[in-house]
Amino acid sequence: MREYAGADWNINFDASLLMNPEIATVPPETSVSEVAKLMIEKNIGSVAVVAEDGKIIGIVTDRDFTRCAAMEKHVSKAVELMSSPVITVDHRENVLDIARKMGDYNIRHIFVERDGEIAGIISLRDILKIIPEAIYCYIPHAEKKNK
């Protein structure tokens, strides 16, 4: 579990502090069954689809599986199920702006770029984990719990 205490929320609490640098990836031809197994095994809500050149070309999320089932769409490969293009943020972007961008695009996973390369991923779950710390930092009358 990553620690967020002590982060300077007003200036330095950016994507690089929040992101998970470990991104689960699959090639485009991976079966949707294998993608689902990977997501269950790793307890994650998304998998990046990566082309032969190493570039992320899409993302498969738990929502994609739900949407596919609801539409009774029959797909067999990750490339057929993925959402594309992927949405990214710069590694220096503030967490509040990232949350707004995720809301604007109605997405729960966003990739973090550094120097033109994908450096990590942020999920809505990652943002929710820091809400208590954010409230404590921003609300002067917040009580100290468990002290």
Order of alpha helices (4+ residues) and beta strands (2+ residues): alpha-beta-alpha-beta-beta-alpha-alpha-beta-alpha-beta-beta-alpha
